[in-house]
Amino acid sequence: MTFDPAAGVARASLPRPGRASFSMLDKWMSCPARWAAEKLMPKPRLWGSPLVLGGIVHAALELACATPDVVAPDWRALCAKGVGVEYGRWRMRGWGDEPIPSGVAMPDGSPAMQDDWVAAAALKLSGFVLTDALGRVLEPAALEQDLEADVDGIPLRGAVDYRDVDGTVVDWKTGGTPKYRDARRRHADQLRLYRLMLEADGVCEVRAARDVYVEHHAWAAADLSDAACTDTVSRFHHAWDGIVRATGADGSGVLPLRPSGLCAWCPVARACPLARIVPSGQRDVLSSVGPDDPRVGFAGTHTGGWNHVGKEPVMLDLFGLDAPVAETKTGEVKPAAVARPRAGLPEPAPDPWETPQGRETMDRWMGSGPGEDPWNPTPEPKPEPEAAEPAPAETGVTLTERKPYDPSWSDGRANVAGYGFTQLTLTFARAGLLADGHADRIRPIALELLRVQWAAARKAYGPIVPDVPGLADGRPERSALFAWLDSTLARDVERVIRLILDSDGDGEGTLDARLERIRAAGRLAALMLAESTRMLRGDA
């Protein structure tokens, strides 16, 4: 899998699935790259794995529903029998993960045995009685019913956990009750697909459907109206079309990256340049593939320069050529350092920044004088005694190369691989194009671009856009500026304003006219973004 953060995609070659399941379509809509990563580089199953425990619990519930008159069964005994049921299905399939993973360590470091998994699964069912599902004794019509049906052109497969004789479908859930609207909708989407599949095959009419959260003795009914089902199918149609376009011998292999709070549970969380790691996922992210794994690569990033010694990064000081040289003791002669080329590799090319032209370019880039920071210029040095050599100018900034998703500014260091650093560079490049060759216009145009990007975002999104002290005066505080530029919102707003400017023609040639054109683009961008947020809120 190759990541292209500039395009916001990953690329990989995968076979095209013959049929789609709910989980496949749901994961694609969440993040296509994660769906692919789980097929190519599945994460190891750790202690407490929801997949392992969920499989045992589902098997125990299936056994319990076979004798529904026993409303409060011995869940520990049924979970132990359920493991045998899971192994029987696994052997019959001839593929997939073993139901009880081996080599898993428990929190105390001891190896997890089958009884440990059984006990953990039984704990999820503690106190649950079968009458909690429908408020009465169950009358099963089907248990773990496999389905295959074409729904509106989508070839679907799935398995219904429980179907009652009155036409009610139940899906057992072993996790927590969903707190957010999106999660509740996703759970209901699964039940709506089951209704459509059962009715497409003429199995039965589905009159009701609900998720039953066994650990919390709670349930949630799904809206099975025609309008709700049509909405579900429409969204899943887009997902299936995307899978078809991306996979197979004639597929593009392009997998959009859609970062969210679920990133920590992705198999490539540590490698993905756009991943969002929430605190609750710190433990899970450790088992994901890292950027040095040979199965992942990066296009158009600085990742190739990310050197490692053991697990610690080597900070590359790209301004080191201007650093003061330590004095040698009298009479001490130090041999010159000689670079040793690695075997089989050509001699390294000369450092372009060592040349007079490179130093002159660096001086122009960073300010009006050697090593000067244009936002925080260094004060005039105090005069030294005539006999002393003048001290070399200090930049006050160290350029380093870290991960693309590390902060672009931290403790006086600028991360040249950071998104905010790239965003700032591209903004000045855009300003250079708008300046029509007038070098003195680049900085005021760039500052105006930064101002309107921030202002449009703040107007549309409010306090989620962080303050940038000094930006209005043209001297933004660096840590605050880069914190803003590192954000996804900054990137998206910049794209919107760029689209407006690109469609607006060249305009007048004066600096004032250019600045006003940028301000107008910012005002229009704010209106566009505000309209999009109205749709998110569900406003009419």
N, C-alpha and C positions, 0 to 999 in steps of 0.2 A: 504494500500500500504506500503510495506516494502522496504526501501532503503538499498542497499549493495554497499557502495562506493568502497570497495576493488575490487569488480568484475565489477563495473561500470554499475550496473543494478538496477532496481526496480522489485518487484514481486507483482502480484495481480491476482485475479481470476475474469475473465470477460466472459460473454456469447459470443459465436462466432456470428458475424453478418452474416445475410443471403446474403446480397449484399454489395458491396463496392461503396462508392461515391468518387469523386475526393478529397474532403476535408479530408475524412478519410485516403486515401492513402498518400496524401500530408503531413498530420500531422504525420503519422507513419514514413515517411522518414525523417521528420524533427527531431522528438524525439518520439519513441514509448511510453515512460513513460508519456509524456505530453498528447498524444492521450488518454491513459487510464485514466489519472487524470481528463481530461475534462468530461469523462463519470461518474467517481466515485464521484468527488468533484468539480462540476462546480463552477466557480467564480461568485459572485453576479454581476449583471449588474449595472454599474455606469453611471452617467450622461455622455452623449456623446458616449455611447456604439456603436461601429461600427455595431454590429449585429442588434440593434434596428433601428438605422438610415438607415442602408442598406436595411432592410426589407421595411420600409416606402418608400424609394426612388425607389426601384424596383417595388413596387405596383403602385406608381405614373407614372413611365415610361410605365408600362403595360397599364394603362388607357390612357396615351397620345398616345401610338402607335395604339390604337384601332381607333383613328381618326387622322391619320398621316398628313392630309392636314393642320391641325392646328400646324404649326411647332414651334410656341412660345406660349405654353399654360400657363394658370395661375397655376404655380407650387404649390403655397400655397394651392389653392383649391383642386388640385389633390392629394397632400400629405394628406390632411384631409380625402378625400375619400379613399385614399390608406390604411389608418388605418382601416377603415371598411372592406376593402377587406382582410387585414391580419387577422382580428378577425374572419371573416367568415371561412377562411381556417383553422385557429386554432381550431375552434369549430368542424369543419368537421373531422379533424384529431383525436381529442380527446386526444392528448398528446402534450408535449412540453411546452415551456415557453410562458406565455401570451405576446402578441406583445408589449404592453406598460407596463413596469415593475412598480410596486407600491413601495412606500417608498424610492424613489431615491431623493437624495438632489442635488440641483444645486450648482454651486460654491459659491453663496451668502448665502447658507444654507436653502433657501426656497425649499419646495417640488416641484419636477418637475411634471407638469400637462401634459395632452395630448397635449394641444396647444403648450406647450414649445417644445415637441418632434417634432411636425409638423413644427414649425418654423425653428428648427435646420435642419430638413431634407430638407425643401424648400430652405434653404440657400445654400446647396450643389448643387442644380439645378439652382441657380440664373445665368441667362445669357445663359444657355444651350438651344439650339434649336435642334429639331429632325434632321434637315439636317446636323448637325455636325457629325452624326454617319457614314453616307455613302457618304456625299457630295451631296446628292439629297434627294428628298422626298421619304420617306420609303414606301415600298410595302410589308406589312407583310404577311407571309405565316403561321406563328405560333407565339404565345406569351406564355411564361412560359410553354413550352412544356415538359411534363414529359417523361422520357425515361428509359427503362430497356433493357439491352442487354448483352449477353456474348461475351466478346472480348478476344480471345486467352486464354480462360479458366478462365478469371476473370469475375465473375458475377457483372455487373455494374448497377448503377442507377444514374440518374441526371436529371436536368431540364435546358433546353436551354432558356435563357432570351428572345432572339429575333432571328427569322429566316426569311430572306427575300426571295421573290419569285425567285431571281436570284441565290439562293444557298449560300448566305452569312450568316454566323452565327455571332451574336453579343453577347458579354457578358458585361453587365453593371458593371462598377467599381466605387465605391464611395470614395475610398481612393486616396492616392497620386500615381503619376506615379512611377513605380519601378526604383530605382537608381542603383541597383546591378544586375549583369548578372543572378545570381541564381533566384532572384525574377522574372525577365522577363521570364526566362525559365519556372518557375512554372506556371505563368499565361498562357503561350503558351501551356503547357502540358494539361491544362483544356480544351482548345479549340480543341486540337488534340483528346482527348478522346471523345468530342462531335461529331467530324467528324466520328470517328470509330463506335460510337454507332448508329448514324443516318444511316450510310451506312450498318451496320450489320443487322439492322432491315428493310432495304430496304425502308426507309422513303424518302430519297432524296440523291443526290450527292452533297457533300459540296464542293463548288468551292473556297471559301475564308472564313476566320474567323478573327475577330479582337476583342480586348478589347477596350472599349470606356470609358475613364475616364471623367465622366460627370462634375466633379467639376473643372477640368482643361481644358475642351474642347479639349481633345487630344485623340488620338487613336493609337494602336499598332497592326500591323498585325502579325499573327502567321504563321510559316512555317508548312504547311500541307503536305509536301513531304512524300513519303513512308518511306524514311530513318529516318526522324524525328519522324514519328509516331511509327516506330519500336523501336526506342530508348526509347520513352516514355513508351510504353507497357512493354518493357524489365525491366525498373526500377520499374514500378508499379507492375510487376509480383513478384519481390522480396519482395515488400511491402506486397502484398496480402498473399504470402507464409508465411511471418513473422507473420502476424495477425493470420493466421490459426494455425501455430505452437504454438502461445502463448495463444490462447483463447479456450474456450469450456471445456467440462469435461475432455477431453484428452489432453488439452493444457499444456504447461510448465509453463505458468504464468510469464515468464521471459521477462522483458521489458527493452531493452538497454537505457541508459541515454546518450543523445547527446547534451551537452550544446552548446548554441549559443547565439547570440544577442537577440533571441526571448524569452529567459528564463523568463524575467520579467513578461510576459503575461501568464505564465503557472499557473494553479490553485495551484500548490504545490511549487512555486518558493522559498519561505522562508524555506521550509523543505528540498528541494533537496540538498544533499551535494555537487553536482557538478555544481550547477546553476551559470550562469554568469549574473550578474545584471548590465545592462548598464544604464548610467545616465538618458536617456530618459524614462526608465521604472520604475523609482523610485516610481512614484505615483501608477502605476498599481500593483507593487509587494506587496504593503501594504495590498491589499485585498486577497492575497493568503494564503493558509494554512501554518501555522508555524510548527516548529519541536515539539511543545508540543501538537498539535492536536491529540486526541486519534485515529484518523483514519489513522495515519502514524506511522511507526516504523522504527527502524534502526538495521541492522545486522552488527556486527563486527566493531562498532565504539564506541567512548567514550560518545555517546550522553546521556547514562543513568546517567552519572555523571554531567550533565549540570544542575545545580541547579538554581532555580529562586526565587527571592523575588519580588513579583509584576512582573514587566517587566525587572528588572535589573538583570544581571547575578551575581552570587557569584563567585569571583575569588578564586580558591582553591590553596593555596601556599603549594606545595608538598615538598618544602624545609624548611617549617616552623619549623620542628622539630629541625633544627640547629640554629634557630634565637636566639639572645641574650634574656635572661630573664630580664624583667624590675626589677630594684631594689625596694624593699619595704621600706617604711619609718620606722625609728626606732620605735619599739614598736607596729608596725602595724601587725596584724595577719589576713591574708586573707584565707577564707575557700577554701579548694580544690574544684575545679569544678567537678561536678558529671554528667556524661552523662545520660540523661533520655531516655531509650529505648521507641520507639513508641509502642503504644498499639497493641498487636497481633503480634509483630515482635520479633525474637530472639535477644539476646544480640549481639552487633557487635563483630566481630572477632578482635583479637589483631592486631594492625598495624604492619605489618612485618618490616617496616623500623625502628621501635622502638627497635628492637632486635639488639644485637651486630653484628650478621651476616648481618642483613640488612644494618646497618651503614657501615660496612666494604665493602659490595658490592657497596653501593652508592659511597664510596670514590674511589673505583677502576673504577667505571663507569665514573665518572666525571673527573678523572685525577689521578695524581700520589700521591696526598695528599688529606686530607679531604676538601671537598668543592671546590677543584681547578678546574677551567675551563681549559680544555686542549688547547683551542685556545687563550685565553687571561688570562694566569696565573696571579694570584694576586701577587703583589710584596711582598718581605719579610717584615714582620711587624717590625716596629721600636722597639728596646728593651724598655721594660717597667721597671720602678723601681722594685727592687727585692720584695718589700712588696706587690706590686699590682698583682692581678690575671691577667693572660694573656687574652686578649680579644678573644672571639670565632671567628674563621675564617668565613668570609663571602663568599658566593658563587658568588655574582655578578649576579646571574641568579635566577629568580623565575619561577618555573614551574606552569602553570595554565592550566585549562581545559575550553576551549571555544568551539565554533562551529567548526566542521571539516573544513568548508570553510573560517573561519577567518584566518588572517595571522599567520604563525607559529612563527614569531618573531616580537615583538613590544615593544619598551620602556623597554628593559631589561627583558622581559617576554617571555618564550617559551610556545606556545600553544601545549600541548601534544596530542590534538585531530587534529591538523593541518596536512594537507597532506605533507607539507615539513618536519615536524618532523618525520612522519612515513617513508618518503622517506629516510631521513638520517639514521634512525634506521635500516631499511632494508639494506641499503648500508653497514653499519658496520656489520650486520649479514652476509651478503654475503662475506664480507672480512674475517670474522671469519671462514667461510667454506673453503675459498681459502687458509687460513693460515695454514691449517693442524695441528692445535693444538699449533702453535708457537704464543704465545701471543704478542711477540714483532713485529710480521708481520702485525697484524690486522690494526694498524693505517696507515702505509705506503700503504698497499693495498687499504684501504678505500679511502685514499686521491687520489690514482691513478684512482680508479673507478670514483670518483667525477670529476677529471680533464678530463678524456676521455668522460664522459657523456656530460659535458659542451662543450668541444672542438668539438665533433661530431655534436652537435646541432648547434653551432655557424657556423661551416663550411657549414652545409646544409641550415640553415634558416637565417643566417645573423644577423643584428642588433636587430631583435625581441628577440633574446636571450640576457638577460641583462648581463652586465659586473659583474664579481665577483672578486673585488680586493683582492690580497693576495692568491688566490687559487693556482696559479702556484708555490708559495713558501711554500705551505702547511699550511698557516695561513689565511684562507679566512675570509673576513669581514662577520660577522654573519648575519647582516640585508640583505646584498646583496646575500649571499648564500641561505638563506631561501626564499627570494623573487624568486630566480631561482627554488629552489626545490618545491615551492608551485605551480609552473606552470604545466599545462598539458603536455607541451613539455618535461619537465624534466622526468615526469613519463613515457612517451612513449619511449624516448630515452633509459632510464634505462632498459625498457623491451626488446628493440632491442638488447642491449649489453648483457643482461642476456641470451637471446636466443642463441646468438653467442657463449658465454662462455659455456653454457650447452651442445652445440653440438660439442665442441672442445676437449672434454676429459679432463683428469687431467693435462697433460703436465708435464714438469720437476718440480722437487720439490724445487729448489732454489728460494729465494726471487726475484732475478733479472729475472729469467725465468718467474715467475708469473707476474711480472710487465710488462714485454715485451709482454706476452700473452694478458694482458689487453689492452695495447696500440694497438696491432694488431686488437683486437676486436673493439676498437674505430675507427680505420681507416676504417675497413670494414663497421661499422655502418654508418659512414659519407657517404660512397659511396651508401649504401642502401637508406639513407634518401635523398641524392641528386637525386637519380633516381626517388623517389616518388614525389619530388617537380617538376621534369621535366614533369611528367605526369600532375600534377596540372596546370602547366603553359601551357600545351598543346603542348610541344615540341615534335618533331618527334623522 
